[in-house]
Amino acid sequence: MCNNESCVNRVTSLVALYYNIRRPVGVLEYVSKRKVHQMSTLTRFVVAAALALGSAVPAVAENDSLSIATAFGPNAEVPDPRAGYNGWMSNQSGVTETLMGIDYDLKLYPRVAESIAQAGPTTWRVTLREGVTFHDGSPLTAQTVVDAIAPISEEGSAGHNARIAKLLDLAGLSAQGERVVVFETNAPNAAFPWTLSEPGIAVLGAVSQAFPINATGPYIFREAVPDQFYRVEANAAYRLGEPGFDEVRIVASGDPATAALAFEAGEVDMIINYPEADFERIQETGALGFSAPTVRLYFFTLNAASGPMANPMIRRAVSMAIDRDGIVQAALSGVGGVPAGTIYPAGKGWASDIAPVYDPAGAEKLLEEAGAVKEGGRWMLDGEPLEIDIVTYSSRAALPPTAELTQAFLQAIGVTSTVSVGEYGASADAIKDGSADMFLQAWVTTPQGDPGAVLETLLKSDGGSNAGGYTNSALDTLLEAGRTSFDPDRRRAIYDAVQEIIAADAALIPVFHVNQVNVARAGLMGYAVHPTETYWITHETRFEE
């Protein structure tokens, strides 16, 4: 345990700093803490007027449209829903739909499909709903589904997606008549029905100049500006009913503070992932607050291939040095989440009973066992100071303070660390090329409701996002068994064992499970935070008249 008074005071003062962010602030103080020169002309005008009048900033009420600010924007003028993670935005905005869906209890349900049935160990038959039409009015058929999904596995095609192709693992895909699609997988895959809820496996029809994303949802894609803007219009012919808005606009704002300013200025109606520290105050202005648990985990990916974190004892020591409860209370202002000892949050289907451990004395003991020596209050390893480089990104408000608090907790036990905040891609590259040791990020752990896919991506030896180079043959074997086993009890035991290995080896370091914290102007109806975060707008979402 840290007995040095100065390091204890350092942690205490940093935690206190983040606690103090919770206090309500006035408009003047709020603006003074941000870079006013980054605001748009309209924002500066409205905020200046509010300062002059001494009143709250009014929102502009346009009930026939909805504007949403979020951290990420489209990556192309016509973002193919199958490529990259484009399907998330098209699904969230109500443009595209999938064969299967995940409900608010994380249960699987037929969406555009009417049913799904297993016809053999590697064969699945999906029956489509009758009467479904695309935005151009053409009917949904089994062949259109085949034509939309097949390119995902075809290298060189516009719809190719290696990540999703690996999830599907298709050996064959065919249409039987007008309404039945037959999927053949290369190996038994218990997660396959859940995979069909992946937003990138969108049901699409033939494209045209009028309908460059020709889908089946309540909204029609109209235009996008890369990294900035995504606009959709109502699909008046939607089978479940007329949508509540004529138009929905999604604007990208990588800086949560800038998005918060735009909301107060009435430039946007809603913010996804509002800064947690200001959530209590903004509701006092009359805004609607939405907060609910999700399956998003804030965690550290570790450089397991080189540097100090290649040693599992040092990884475990770092994990034990982190006061997760202190981080949750400080960085999330007590409204955003719960400390994490494992991958999946309690109550979300796959959680284990592994509790987070905060034990600074135990952490120092592990460092000794790893061969480190403490000199002058600082740990040395192989004759050099033990230094840990932490990287993260800023598009989620809780990431930088979480990284800085981790730095303080490490300093409290005598471990020197640095924190660099940049773009997501640059941070991932830093772990991959060995120039960083810990990468703080935030992922939805069960975006398709099934536990295997994300862990295979992050930690399997050949995982597509295993940037830290972690390898463990026992873990690989268990992940493979989890995918190919159909017995629910056996799968439960497998993923419990997977989480035990991750904890024992500190394959990654969970920090907290987060609530999604969103705000909207008063009167928004038909919206709730979805645990996978992949659903925002339905045909029922609207403002009160």
N, C-alpha and C positions, 0 to 999 in steps of 0.2 A: 504494500500500500504506500501511496505517496505521503511521506512524513515531512517533506520539505515545505515550509510555510509559504514560500513564494509560489511554488507550483500549485499548491492548493488554492491560493488566492487567485491565481491566473484562471483556473477552471471556474471558480465561483464568480469572478467578475464577468467572464464571457457568457456564462449561463444567465447571469443577471441582465446583461445587455440585451439578450434576445427575449427574456421575459418582459423587459420594459417596452419592447415594441408593441406589446398588447394594449398599452393604454390608449384610450380614444384620443384622436388628434383632430384639430380643426382643419378647415380647408387651407388656411395660410401655412400652417406647420406641415401639412401633408404635401403641399406643392413645393415648399422650400427644401424638402428632403429629396426631391427628384430633379432630373435635368429638364428644366422647362424648355430649353432650346430644342429638345427632341419632340415636343408636342406639335401636333398639326396646328395650322392657323385657327381652325374652328375651336380646337380644345383650348388654346391660349385665350381666345376671345371669351368663351363661355366661363372659364375659370376666373379670368380677370373681372368679368361682370359679377360673378358670385362674390369675389373678394370685396368689390366696391359696395355691393348691396348687403354684405354680411349674412347671406342666406345660403341654404343648401343649393346645389346645382340641380336644376330641373332636367328631367329626361324628356326627350321629344317622343310623344306618343304616336306611333304609326302602327295600328293594330293589324294591318294587312301584310306587314313584313316583319322579319326577324333578322337581326344582325348579331353574330356570335364571334367573340374574340377567343382565339385559342393559340397555343404555342407554335404550332407547325402549319405551314401552308402547303399548297399543291406544288409538285415538282415539274409540271409541264402545263402547256396550254390546254391539252386534253389528257389528263392523267388516267392512263389505262388502269382500271380498278384491279387488274390481275398483277400488275407490276409493282415491285417494292412493297410498300405499305399503303399504296394509294386507295386500296379497298376500304381502309378504315374510314377515310373522310367521305367516300361516296356512300358507305353504309350509314355513317353517323348523320349525314345530311338528308337521308331518305331517298337517295337516287337509286342505289342498287339493293338487291335482296339476295339472299342465299337459299340453298335448298333446305337447310336446317337452320334453326335458331336456338339461342340460349335465353331463357327467361330470367326474371329478376331473382329467382331462387336457384339459379345456375342449373336448371334442368333443361334437357334437350327437348325440342318440339319441332314438328314439321312446319316449315315456313312456306316456301314456294312448292315444296314437295307436299304430297298428301300423306305419304308413308314411306318407310324404308324397312327392308327385310333382308336378312342374311340368307342367301341361297346355298352357301357352302363356305368352307373355311376362308376362302379368298374372294368370294363373290357376293356382291350387294346389289339388290334391285330397288331402285328409287322410282316410285310412281308419282307423277306430277299432278298438281291440282288442275281441275278443268276451269276454263274460262279466263285464264291469266293472259294478259296481252302486254306487249312491250310499249314503250312510249310512242313509237310510230304507228301503233295500232295493229301490228302483226301479231299472230298468236304464238304463245309459248308451245314448243314441241320438244320431244325428246332429242331430235336432231339438233335443234338450236342449242340445247344444253351441251351436247357433245361438242359442237363447234366452238362453244365458248370455253369449255374446260380443257379440251385437248391441247391447245397452244401453251398452257401453263407448263407442260412437261417437254415442250419442243424448243430446244436451244435455237436461238436466232429469231424466234417469233416475237412479235411485239408484246404478247401476253406472257412470255416466259418468266417464271419465277422459281428459282432453284429451291428457295426455302419451302414454298408451298408444294412443289413437285415432290420434295422429300417427304412431306407430310402425307401426300396422296399415295405415293409409291405405286403408281398404276402400271399394270401389265397390259391392260386393255380397257377400252371404253366404247360402248356401242348403244344404239337406239333400237328398241323393240317396239315397233308400232309408233303411235303418236305420243304416248304418255309414259313409257317405261324406259329408264336409262339403266344400263347394266355396267357396273364398275367391277373390274378384276384387279386385285392387288397382287404384288409379287410375293407377299408373305401374309400370314394371318395378322390382322391389325384390329385390336379391340377398340382403338380410338377412332376408327374410320367414320362412323356416323357423326361423331363430334367434330371431326375435321371438316365436314361439309358445312359447318357454321362459320368457318374462317372467312372474314370479309372479302379476302382476295379471290375466293372461289365464287365470284359473282355470276348470277344468271344474266346473260347478255344476248341481245339479238344483233342482227346485221347493222353495221354502222352506216351513217350517211352524213352529208354536210349539215343537215338539220338536226340530226341526232347522233353526234359523235360518240356519246356514251348512251347506247340504246338499252335501257334496263326496264325494270318492272315496278319500281318503287313509287311512293306518293309524290316525289319531286323529280323534275327533269333537269339534267345538267344543261347549263347555258354557256358559261364561260369561266375561265380561270386565268389568273396571272401568276406565273411561277413565284413561289415563296411569299405571295402577298394575299391572294384573293380567290374565292371560289363561290360562284353564284348559281342558284337553282331556282326554278319556277314550279308552280303547282301543276300536278298532273290531274286535271279535272276528271279524267276517266278512271282514276284509281279504283280498283275493285272493292276496297273496303270502305270507301267514302271519300268525299271531297276534302282535300287538305285544308288546314286552318290558316295558312299563309299563302298569299300570292307569290311571295318571293322570300328566300332565305339567303343571306349573305354570310360567308365565313371569312373572317379576316385574320391574318397571321400576325402575332405579336410575340416575338421571342423574349421580350422583357415584360414580366408580369406587372411591374409597377407602371409601365406605360399603358398597358391594357386597363389597369385599374383607373388611371386618369381618364382614359377615353370613356369608360363606363360612367364615371361621375359627370362627365361633360355631355352625356347623352348621345355620344357618337356610336355606341354599341348598346344592344339591349341585354346582352348576356355575356358572361365570361366563364369559360371552362378552365378549371384550376385557378381560382382566385387566390391571391396571397393569403395564406392562413392567418398570418399575424394581424391582418386588417379585417378579418371576417366578421368579428363581433361588432366592430364600429360601423361597417357599411350597412349592416342590417338596421342599425339605429336611424339611418337616413330614410328608411322605408323600402329598401331593396329586399327582394326575396332571397333567402339563403337556402341552399341545398347542400346537405352534407350526409354522406352515407358510406359505410364500409365498401371497399372494393377489393379485388384480388391483386392490386398493384403493390409490389414490394420495392422498397428502397434498400439497396444492397451494394456491397463492394465486390466487383470482379477483381481477382488478384493475379498478379504476374507470377504464375507458378513455374515458369520456365527458367527464370533468372532473377538475380537479386535476392534480397532478404526474404521475400515472401515465397520463394521456392522451398523454404524450410517450413514444414507443417507446424512445428512447435512455435515458430515465430508468428505464423498465421493465427494460431490459437491464442497466443499471447495478446496479439493486437485485438482480437475479438473480445477477449476477457477484459481488456482495458477500457472498452467503450461503455459508458453509462447510457444505455438506450432510453431509459425512462427520462433521464435529464434532457436528452435530445428531443424526445417527443414533446415534452412540456415546453421547451424553449423554442425550437425551430418550428413547431406546429401550433404553438399557442394553446395547447390543450384541447384543440378541436379536430385535429387532423388524423390521428391514428393511434396505434398501440405498438409497444416494443415487440420485436420479432426475434424468436430463437430458432425459427424454422422457416420453411419456404412458403407455406400456405397459411392464411389467417384462420383463426378459430371460427367455426360455424360455416365454413365455406367448402366442406366436403372432404378435403384431403389433408387437413391439418394433423400434425402429430403433437404429442405432448412434450416436446422438447422446449424447455423454457430458456429465455435469454439469461446469460450469466454475466454479472458484473463483479469482477474480483481482481482489483489492481494488484494485491499481494500475490495471487495465483499467477497473474500475468508475468510479474517479475521473476517468479520461480521458474516458469517455463523459459524465459529468456536465459536464465542461468543454465538450464538443461540444454539449451541450444548452443551453448558455448560462448554466450555474450558475457562481458565483464563490465561492471559499473565503476566508472572512474569520474570523480568530481561531479557526481549527480547525473552523469550521462552514460548511456550504454555504448560499449565498444564491441565490435565484432570483427575478428581477424585483424585486430590492430587498428581498425578504422571506425569512426563514429557510425553507429547504426542510424541510418537516415532512410526515411520512407517518403516517397513522392506520391502525393494524392492528386488525382485529376477528376474534374467533373464539369458540368455544363450549367447554364443559368436559366434555361427556359422553364424550369420548375422552381418556384420560389424557395422551396425548402432544401434544395440541393446544396447551394453554397454554404448556408449556415450549418448544415449537417456536417459538411466536410471540415469546416473550421472548428466546430465543437469536437469532432474526432481528433483533429490536430491538438486541441487543448488537452484532451484526455490522455493522448499519447505523451505529450509533454509532461503531464503530471506524474508519469512513471519514469521519466527520463529518456524518452525516445524522441529524437528530433524528426520533424516531418515538415513538408512544404505542401501548400495547396495551390493548385492552378485551376482557374475557371476559364473554359474556352467553349468551343463548339463540340457537339456530341461526337462527330466523326473524328475530330482531332484527338479527343480524349481516348476513343477506342483505339486509334492508331498508336497512341503513346504506350498503351498496355501491350499491344501486339508487337511493337518493335523494341520493347524492353526499356524504354526511356521513362516509364512510370511504373509504380508498384501497386497502386490501388486505384480503381476506377469506380467512383460512386455513380450509380445510375438507378433508374426506376423502371421496372417492367411489370406488365400484367402477367401474372404467373400461370393463369389458366384462361387465356383468351378464348379458347374453344371449349372450356369447361372440363377438359381432361388434363390430368397432371403431367403427362409425359413429354409433350412437345417442347415446352420451353426449357425443361431440364436437359433434354437431348441437344437442344440448340446451344445452351450455355456451357454444359459440362461434359457431354460425351466427347470422347477423344477426337472424333471427326465432326463435332458440332460446328455449325456455320457461324455462330457468334462466340465461340470459345476463344476469345482474344487473348486470354491469359495462358493458354497452352496447358491447361490442367488435364492430367491423364490418370485414370484409375480403372484398371481392368475389371475389378469387382463391380464398380459402379456401372461401367459399360454393359456388363452382363445383366445386371438388374434392370437397367433401362430397356434393354432389348426384351427381357422377359415381361416387363410391364406392358409393352406394346403388343406382344403376341399372345398374352393370356386373356381369356374371356371370363374366367371365374371372378366375380366381384370381390369375394373374400381374399382370394389369392392376390389380386391386384392391390388391395388395401395393404396387405402384408408386405408386398414388394415395395410400394412407395413409402411405407414406414421405414423399411430398411434403407432405402435410398436416402431419406432425410437423416437417418442416423449416421451414415457414412459422411454426408456433407457436413454435419455438425462435428463429428470426431476429427475429420481431416481439415476442417475449415476450408473446404473447397471454394466456397464463397462466404462472405460475411453478411448475414441478414441484419438490418438495422431496425426498420419498422414497417408495419403494414399500414397503408395510408387510407384515410377517407378521401374521396374526391370532394372538394369544396368548390362549389359553383355559386354564382349570383346572377340574378335577373331582375329586370325592373318589375314593379308590382303588376299583378294580373296574369302572369304566365300560368297556363293550365296544361295538363296532359304531359308533364315532364317529371321524371324522377331519375336520380343517379343510378346508372346500371352498373352492377358489380364488375363487368368486364370492360366497361368504358367504351364499348364499340357501338352503342346505340344512343342517339340523342333525340332525333326528331321523328315522330310518327305523324300520320294523317290527323291525329287527334290533338296534337300540340297547337296551342293558339293562345291569344290574349283574351281575357274576359271582355265582353262587349259593354 
